[in-house]
């Protein structure tokens, strides 16, 4: 089975980052490595990432920038460190549900014309029904497993692509 490198730029916001990392740890069975680029956090994030790395069972690489280089440069740095077949670019406030990465890989593998996969999100019009947790909602929409909708563009909160596509196109334009 191939592997995915999950690239997560962070700058401060440890509580959001912690929830993100805990959801990845709890809900990821597909082989993955975390590449976390810390954009010179000035709060407890740097130490907390170090603590997380020593306690988790996940394969984690943390790179600390000396200054905040911004999201795009952090993603490009993470991608340059990737040796996996897939890369997943993720915001540090993203929460994933059970089986998320395996499903995304299955979708991208299922159609050679797919270049980027976004998971379902509250940013894509899916809001949690009142009284239902994220995990319950994810379980409820399992009937949609394997189905996808073509979009005109990908949202950057969480997107999966094949590393060879990223390498062929080149890094993100750091002007943005």
C-alpha positions in Angstrom: 0.0 0.0 0.0 1.2 3.5 -0.8 1.6 6.3 1.7 0.3 9.8 2.1 2.2 12.8 3.6 -0.2 15.2 5.3 1.2 18.7 5.2 -0.1 21.0 7.9 1.1 24.6 8.2 0.6 26.0 11.7 1.0 29.4 13.3 -0.1 29.7 16.9 -3.6 28.4 17.6 -2.5 25.3 19.5 -6.0 24.3 20.6 -7.3 24.1 17.0 -4.1 22.3 15.9 -4.4 19.9 18.8 -8.0 19.0 17.8 -6.9 18.5 14.2 -4.0 16.3 15.2 -6.1 14.2 17.6 -8.7 13.7 14.9 -6.1 12.5 12.5 -4.6 10.2 15.1 -8.0 8.8 16.0 -9.5 8.4 12.5 -6.6 7.6 10.1 -5.9 4.0 9.2 -4.3 4.7 5.8 -0.5 4.8 6.0 0.4 8.5 6.6 3.1 10.8 7.9 2.5 14.2 9.2 4.7 17.0 8.0 4.0 20.0 10.2 5.5 23.3 9.3 5.5 25.7 12.2 5.5 29.2 10.9 7.4 30.6 14.0 4.6 30.3 16.4 5.0 32.6 19.4 2.6 30.9 21.8 2.8 27.3 23.2 2.5 25.7 19.8 6.2 24.9 19.3 6.5 23.1 22.6 3.1 21.5 22.3 4.1 20.0 18.9 7.2 18.6 20.4 5.2 17.0 23.2 2.7 15.6 20.7 5.4 14.1 18.6 6.9 12.2 21.5 3.5 10.9 22.7 1.8 9.9 19.4 2.0 6.7 17.5 1.9 8.7 14.2 4.9 9.3 12.1 5.5 13.1 12.6 8.0 15.4 11.2 8.0 19.0 12.5 9.9 21.8 10.8 10.1 25.1 12.6 10.6 28.3 10.5 12.5 31.1 12.0 9.9 33.5 10.8 6.3 33.3 9.6 6.7 32.6 5.8 3.0 32.2 5.2 0.7 29.4 4.3 1.8 28.9 0.7 5.6 28.8 1.4 4.9 26.4 4.3 3.0 24.1 2.0 5.7 24.2 -0.6 8.3 23.4 2.0 6.3 20.5 3.2 5.8 19.2 -0.3 9.5 19.4 -1.0 10.0 17.1 2.0 7.5 14.6 0.8 8.5 11.2 -0.5 5.0 9.7 -0.5 2.8 8.8 -3.5 0.1 11.3 -2.2 0.2 14.6 -0.5 -2.7 16.0 1.5 -2.6 19.7 2.3 -4.6 20.5 5.4 -5.5 23.6 7.5 -4.7 23.1 11.1 -8.3 23.7 12.1 -9.6 20.8 10.1 -11.3 17.9 11.9 -11.4 14.5 10.1 -13.7 11.5 10.6 -13.2 7.8 10.5 -11.7 6.5 7.3 -11.4 9.9 5.7 -8.0 9.4 4.0 -8.6 6.0 2.7 -11.8 7.2 1.1 -10.1 10.2 -0.5 -7.3 7.9 -1.9 -10.0 5.5 -3.3 -11.7 8.4 -5.1 -8.5 9.7 -6.7 -7.5 6.2 -7.7 -10.9 5.4 -9.1 -10.7 7.9 -12.0 -7.5 8.9 -13.8 -9.0 12.3 -14.7 -9.3 13.4 -11.0 -6.4 15.6 -10.0 -7.5 16.9 -6.6 -9.9 15.5 -4.0 -11.7 17.6 -1.3 -13.7 15.8 1.4 -17.2 16.8 2.4 -17.2 19.9 4.6 -19.3 22.5 6.2 -17.6 24.9 3.7 -19.2 22.9 0.9 -22.8 23.3 2.2 -22.9 20.4 4.5 -23.9 21.6 8.0 -24.2 19.3 11.0 -27.8 18.7 11.9 -28.6 19.9 15.4 -27.9 17.3 18.1 -25.6 15.2 15.9 -21.9 14.9 16.4 -19.4 15.0 13.5 -18.7 11.3 14.0 -22.5 10.5 13.8 -22.9 12.6 10.7 -19.9 10.9 9.0 -21.5 7.5 9.8 -24.9 8.7 8.4 -23.4 9.7 5.0 -21.5 6.5 4.5 -24.2 5.6 2.0 -22.4 8.1 -0.3 -19.1 6.2 0.0 -17.3 6.1 -3.4 -19.4 8.9 -4.9 -18.1 12.3 -5.8 -19.2 15.5 -7.3 -17.1 17.4 -9.8 -16.3 20.9 -8.6 -14.9 23.9 -10.5 -12.1 24.4 -8.0 -10.7 22.8 -4.8 -11.0 24.4 -1.4 -7.6 24.5 0.4 -8.9 23.4 3.9 -8.0 19.7 3.0 -7.1 18.5 -0.5 -5.4 15.4 -1.7 -3.4 15.0 -4.9 -0.8 12.6 -6.3 2.7 13.8 -5.5 3.7 13.3 -9.2 1.0 15.8 -10.2 2.3 18.4 -7.7 5.8 17.7 -9.0 4.8 18.0 -12.6 2.9 21.3 -12.2 5.4 22.7 -9.7 5.0 24.4 -6.3 2.3 26.9 -5.5 3.1 30.4 -6.6 4.5 32.1 -3.5 3.2 35.5 -4.6 -0.2 34.5 -3.2 
